[in-house]
Amino acid sequence: MSESPAAVPFLTAQQHILDDQKRFPGSSGEFSSLLSGITMATKMIQDKVRRAGLSDIIGEHGDTNIQGERQQKLDVYSNEVLIHFLGLRDSVGILASEENEKPMIVHQGAENANYAVVFDPLDGSSNIDVNVSVGTTFSILRRPPGVALDDSDQWVLQPGCKQIAAGYVVYGSSTILVYSTGNGVHGFTLDPSLGAYILSHPNIQMPEQGPYYSVNEAYLDSFPQPYVEYIDRLRNGALGHKYASRYIGSMVADFHRTLLKGGVFLYPPTEANPGGKLRLLYEANPIAFLAEQAGGVASNGHQRVLDIQPDSIHQRTPLIVGGRAEMADFERVVVQSDAS
């Protein structure tokens, strides 16, 4: 006889956040309120994503963002929703979005507004009209000691190792929230019948070695030589088996597979973008934080991503992230190349 639904234990994201918060002495509930703003906003975004083909939300908005990219309607909607719900949280002092030129000061720099939230509202949005998974990434930073309430750049220009939480939501066959506060990585699947994120992937650990590599091989000829050599090693079984290629073209979805299944995701520098193309603050830092918390490694090709000191809020970077076996081999290839 099967158990009734009421007899099956489950843990919501909100309950998990509250329990996690108990690790911080003197916690006032501000941090859990902040994270609940993210979960509420992403529920609204996923609703629009799921109805994209049935409503006037697909296509270009007509404007260009600070990155020089044509904004999609869903980009604009997602950005506005996150700004709205996070702006309601008293603990938030600064909001920095990939879609906006400068960080936004909220609550007029109130003394108790101690957190900055940095986010990419809809990663991979150009894929939405062909029903490819897209996502939201976010990073949370505490206001550095001695920094003025209105000095918004200094709130967000901190290395990734200063993040106190980071995560993403992937909108795919199901909607999954993955986040960490520095105490492991946990995944929550949105249950549409309850309207709540339910713990489905506790204590995620990235496999030490996996079966896949993920990279846009159309640009292989413009990658630096160490990357070409490394990809060749993955293809030819130098790490013990031949790797299969898997590439979606939506960073959150590609990393989500790497996190769960193992392997390596690469977004190398190219001749056209020698400094890389992913944004350090909005994309690389939260992904690197999650990777390390799950036992993986994240590099820009020469150093740990989380050690990079940003010098601008829209700074770009290469990103190589994966299991320990794949990343150790990548580092060997780079070292040998530098020595030759």
C-alpha positions, 0 to 999 in steps of 0.5 A, a space after each residue: 500500500 503506497 503512502 498518502 501524499 501527506 505522509 511523504 516528508 518534504 522540505 521547502 526552499 523557504 524552510 531550508 533557508 530558515 534552517 540554514 540561517 540558524 548557523 549565523 549567530 544573531 541572525 535577524 531573518 533579513 537574509 531569509 527574507 532576501 532569498 524569498 524575494 528571489 524565489 518569488 521573482 523566479 516563480 513569476 519568471 518561470 510562469 512567463 517562460 512556460 507561456 512564452 508561445 501563448 503570449 506576446 512575450 517572445 521576440 526583441 524588445 527593441 532596445 539594446 542593453 549595456 552589453 550592446 546586445 539586443 534585449 528580448 522582451 523576457 529579459 526586460 520582464 525578468 529584470 523588472 520582476 527581480 528589481 521589484 521583489 528584491 527592492 521590497 526587501 529592507 536588507 537590500 541596499 544595492 541591486 546590480 543587473 547585467 541589463 543595467 549600466 550602473 548598480 541601483 541604490 535602494 532604500 536610500 542607503 538605509 543603515 540596515 540595508 547591508 546586502 548587494 544582490 548581483 544578477 543576470 535576470 535571464 541567461 540564454 534568453 535568445 533561445 526562448 523562442 526555440 524552447 531551449 532551457 534558460 536561467 537566472 543567476 544571482 550572487 549576494 554580497 555583504 557591504 564591505 566595512 567602511 564603505 559608504 552607503 551610496 558607494 554602489 560600485 565598491 559594494 559589488 566590486 568584490 572578488 567572488 570569494 566574498 560572496 555569502 550566497 549564490 545560485 541559479 534557477 534553470 527553467 527547463 522540463 522542470 524549474 529548479 533552484 540551486 543555491 549555496 550559502 557556503 554550506 554545500 549546494 542544494 537543489 529545489 524543484 518547483 512543484 506547480 501544484 503547491 507553488 513552492 520549491 521542494 528539496 529534490 537534490 540535497 548536498 549536491 556533489 559534482 562527480 570527480 570525473 564525468 563523461 561530457 565536455 561542453 564547449 562551442 566547437 564552432 570557434 575551435 580555430 580561434 581558441 588559444 592553443 592550450 584549449 585546442 590541445 585539451 579538447 583533443 585530449 578529451 576526445 581521444 581518451 587521454 583521461 581514461 575514456 573518450 568524452 562525449 560532446 554536449 552543448 546547449 548554448 545556455 550557460 546555466 543549462 550547460 553548467 547544471 548538467 556538468 554539476 549533476 553529471 560531471 565533466 567540464 564546461 568551457 567558455 574560452 577566450 577567442 580572437 574576437 574576445 581575448 578577455 572572454 565573453 562571460 560576465 565575471 560578477 553576474 555569471 562566472 562568480 556565482 557558477 564558480 562559487 557553486 562549483 567549489 561548494 560541490 567539490 569542483 574547480 573553476 578557473 579563468 585559464 590562469 587563476 581561480 575565478 573566485 580570487 579575481 579582483 574585479 575592476 568594473 561591474 561588467 567585466 568579462 572573463 573566460 571560464 573553465 569549470 568542472 570536476 577535479 580530474 578534468 580541471 587537473 588535466 586542464 591545468 597540466 596542459 596550461 602549465 606545459 604550454 606556458 613552459 614551452 
